[in-house]
Amino acid sequence: MSVRQEENRKKLFDDIIALAEKKLPKEQAALLEEFTRHYYASVALDDLAFRHISDLFGAIVSHWEIIYQREPGQTHLRIYNPELEKDGWQSTHTIIEIAHDDMPFLVDSIQNELNRRGITTHIIFHAGGVKVKRDAEHKIVQVFPMGSNKKDCLSEAPIFIEIDRQTDPVVIEDLKKSIMHILHDVE
């Protein structure tokens, strides 16, 4: 990656983190800072650059809400069409957010199901291997830096997928059931 691209990525992260510091409680903002570095690290800068910073922030906060408190082995899945007034951010696509233990074949298995249904995937953010420490209530209390080899922590796989917009609640519910079944099979 060029120095310029790295500077642009750092500025993007700094802008998201600045919004977090302004809009979230201090403790949450600090956790979200390290999580943001994981979340968007593997995404091409070109895929992020055309998006409004408030939508990038809204997407990560939305996903954080389902990741923040989760028991090991538990799956959280949300499929929805974000609206600015309701969700604080917007997209022209349907969003799939998954919080799951990290393991092989999660993304490939979900992508196969979307392909089988003829649903186009527009972007995937997969921050597999995010190392976190949770308290007795299963809330994240620490997000470890990328590349951390901590042994006394959990390895998680937040997955964000933008697909063709789905407006039929029956289709969305059926897709949700299929993805939950797939995640159970992968386990």
C-alpha positions as CSV (number, residue, x, y, z in Angstrom):
1,M,0.0,0.0,0.0
2,S,1.4,3.4,-0.9
3,V,2.1,6.1,1.7
4,R,-0.7,8.2,0.3
5,Q,-3.2,5.4,0.6
6,E,-2.1,4.7,4.2
7,E,-2.5,8.4,5.0
8,N,-6.0,8.3,3.5
9,R,-6.9,5.2,5.5
10,K,-5.6,6.8,8.7
11,K,-7.6,10.0,8.0
12,L,-10.7,7.9,7.4
13,F,-10.2,6.0,10.7
14,D,-9.5,9.2,12.5
15,D,-12.8,10.8,11.2
16,I,-14.8,7.7,12.3
17,I,-13.1,7.7,15.7
18,A,-13.7,11.5,16.1
19,L,-17.4,10.8,15.5
20,A,-17.4,8.0,18.1
21,E,-15.7,10.3,20.7
22,K,-18.4,12.9,20.0
23,K,-21.5,10.7,20.0
24,L,-20.7,7.8,22.3
25,P,-19.8,7.4,26.0
26,K,-16.0,7.5,26.6
27,E,-15.6,3.8,27.4
28,Q,-17.6,2.7,24.3
29,A,-15.6,5.2,22.1
30,A,-12.3,3.7,23.3
31,L,-13.4,0.2,22.5
32,L,-14.8,1.2,19.1
33,E,-11.5,2.8,18.2
34,E,-9.5,-0.4,18.1
35,F,-12.5,-2.3,16.7
36,T,-12.7,0.2,13.8
37,R,-9.1,-0.6,12.9
38,H,-10.0,-4.3,12.6
39,Y,-13.4,-3.8,11.0
40,Y,-12.2,-1.7,8.0
41,A,-8.6,-3.0,7.8
42,S,-9.2,-5.6,5.0
43,V,-11.5,-3.4,2.9
44,A,-10.1,-1.7,-0.1
45,L,-9.8,2.1,0.4
46,D,-11.7,2.6,-2.9
47,D,-14.7,0.8,-1.4
48,L,-14.8,3.1,1.5
49,A,-13.8,6.4,-0.1
50,F,-17.1,7.1,-1.9
51,R,-19.2,6.5,1.3
52,H,-20.2,9.3,3.6
53,I,-18.3,9.2,6.9
54,S,-21.6,9.2,8.9
55,D,-22.7,6.1,7.0
56,L,-19.4,4.3,7.8
57,F,-19.7,5.4,11.4
58,G,-23.4,4.3,11.5
59,A,-22.6,0.9,10.0
60,I,-19.9,0.2,12.5
61,V,-21.9,1.3,15.5
62,S,-24.9,-0.7,14.3
63,H,-22.7,-3.8,14.0
64,W,-21.0,-3.1,17.4
65,E,-24.5,-3.2,19.0
66,I,-24.9,-6.9,18.2
67,I,-21.3,-7.7,18.9
68,Y,-20.8,-5.9,22.2
69,Q,-22.7,-8.3,24.4
70,R,-22.6,-11.9,23.2
71,E,-21.9,-15.2,24.8
72,P,-19.2,-17.5,23.3
73,G,-20.9,-19.8,20.9
74,Q,-23.9,-17.5,20.4
75,T,-24.7,-16.1,17.0
76,H,-26.2,-12.7,16.5
77,L,-27.6,-12.0,13.0
78,R,-29.5,-8.9,11.7
79,I,-30.7,-8.3,8.2
80,Y,-32.3,-4.9,7.5
81,N,-32.5,-1.9,5.3
82,P,-31.0,1.0,7.2
83,E,-32.8,4.3,7.1
84,L,-31.2,7.6,8.3
85,E,-34.1,8.6,10.5
86,K,-34.5,5.2,12.1
87,D,-31.0,3.8,12.2
88,G,-28.8,6.9,12.0
89,W,-27.3,5.8,8.7
90,Q,-28.5,4.7,5.3
91,S,-27.7,2.4,2.4
92,T,-29.3,1.6,-0.9
93,H,-28.6,-2.1,-0.2
94,T,-29.9,-4.6,2.3
95,I,-27.4,-5.2,5.2
96,I,-26.4,-8.5,6.8
97,E,-24.6,-8.2,10.1
98,I,-23.2,-11.2,11.8
99,A,-21.5,-11.6,15.2
100,H,-20.1,-15.1,15.5
101,D,-17.1,-17.0,16.9
102,D,-14.2,-17.0,14.4
103,M,-13.9,-20.2,12.4
104,P,-13.1,-21.3,8.8
105,F,-15.6,-21.1,5.9
106,L,-18.1,-18.7,7.4
107,V,-18.0,-16.1,4.6
108,D,-17.7,-18.7,1.8
109,S,-20.7,-20.7,3.1
110,I,-22.9,-17.5,3.3
111,Q,-21.7,-16.3,-0.1
112,N,-22.6,-19.7,-1.6
113,E,-26.2,-19.3,-0.2
114,L,-26.5,-15.8,-1.6
115,N,-25.2,-17.0,-5.0
116,R,-27.7,-19.9,-5.0
117,R,-30.5,-17.4,-4.4
118,G,-29.2,-15.1,-7.2
119,I,-28.6,-12.3,-4.8
120,T,-25.7,-10.0,-5.7
121,T,-23.2,-9.2,-3.0
122,H,-21.9,-5.6,-3.3
123,I,-19.3,-5.6,-0.5
124,I,-18.1,-7.8,2.4
125,F,-16.2,-6.6,5.5
126,H,-14.9,-9.6,7.3
127,A,-12.8,-8.9,10.4
128,G,-12.2,-12.5,11.3
129,G,-9.9,-13.1,14.2
130,V,-10.7,-10.0,16.2
131,K,-9.4,-10.8,19.7
132,V,-11.6,-9.6,22.5
133,K,-11.9,-10.0,26.3
134,R,-15.4,-10.2,27.8
135,D,-16.6,-9.7,31.3
136,A,-18.9,-12.0,33.3
137,E,-21.9,-10.5,31.6
138,H,-20.3,-11.2,28.2
139,K,-19.7,-7.5,27.4
140,I,-16.5,-6.6,25.5
141,V,-14.1,-4.9,27.9
142,Q,-11.1,-4.9,25.7
143,V,-10.3,-5.2,21.9
144,F,-6.8,-6.3,21.4
145,P,-4.6,-4.8,18.6
146,M,-4.5,-6.5,15.2
147,G,-2.0,-9.4,15.1
148,S,-2.3,-9.9,18.9
149,N,-1.6,-13.5,19.9
150,K,-3.2,-13.3,23.4
151,K,-4.2,-16.7,24.7
152,D,-6.8,-15.7,27.3
153,C,-9.2,-14.0,24.9
154,L,-11.9,-14.9,22.4
155,S,-11.4,-14.8,18.6
156,E,-14.5,-13.4,16.9
157,A,-15.7,-12.9,13.3
158,P,-17.8,-9.8,12.7
159,I,-19.2,-10.1,9.1
160,F,-20.9,-7.2,7.3
161,I,-22.4,-7.9,3.8
162,E,-24.2,-5.5,1.5
163,I,-26.6,-7.3,-0.9
164,D,-29.2,-6.3,-3.4
165,R,-32.0,-4.5,-1.7
166,Q,-34.6,-6.9,-0.3
167,T,-38.0,-5.4,0.5
168,D,-40.2,-8.4,1.1
169,P,-40.2,-9.3,4.8
170,V,-40.9,-13.0,4.0
171,V,-37.7,-13.1,1.8
172,I,-35.7,-11.4,4.5
173,E,-36.9,-13.8,7.2
174,D,-36.3,-16.8,5.0
175,L,-32.8,-15.6,4.3
176,K,-32.2,-15.1,8.0
177,K,-33.3,-18.7,8.7
178,S,-31.0,-20.0,5.9
179,I,-28.0,-18.1,7.2
180,M,-28.6,-19.3,10.8
181,H,-28.8,-22.8,9.5
182,I,-25.6,-22.4,7.5
183,L,-23.7,-21.0,10.5
184,H,-24.9,-23.9,12.6
185,D,-23.7,-26.3,10.0
186,V,-20.3,-24.6,9.7
187,E,-19.9,-25.1,13.5
